[in-house]
């Protein structure tokens, strides 16, 4: 599909490359770690005041793009995702209503749902993983760990 010889600035070459990138991108997804879902990194933060509570919850939901976009998406194989969830995130259940995310514990129905900001990061990342792995179009998945450092001592 790509011509053997072409100038990188030619319109034909750019059109061909864009078509190829679009095709490749359809089956590819990269996942970045979802560290610190909320804007708070420590309890002494000035943002950790009652008056900022609603804003903090809203920001946490906006940062959970994978959950917001894929939780009820028809491109996610529901049966496969349920199977993964039972093994990885059980007993946690995620719900989306009017653009807001919440979490409940299926083993403790007496407990109220929790806002996304109060959800442990490992559970958030695990749920995102179940959705990505169950997606019908993603054939290639990469995991990015920019904060992972490896030290080799000799």
Order of alpha helices (4+ residues) and beta strands (2+ residues): alpha-beta-alpha-alpha-alpha-beta-beta-beta-alpha-beta
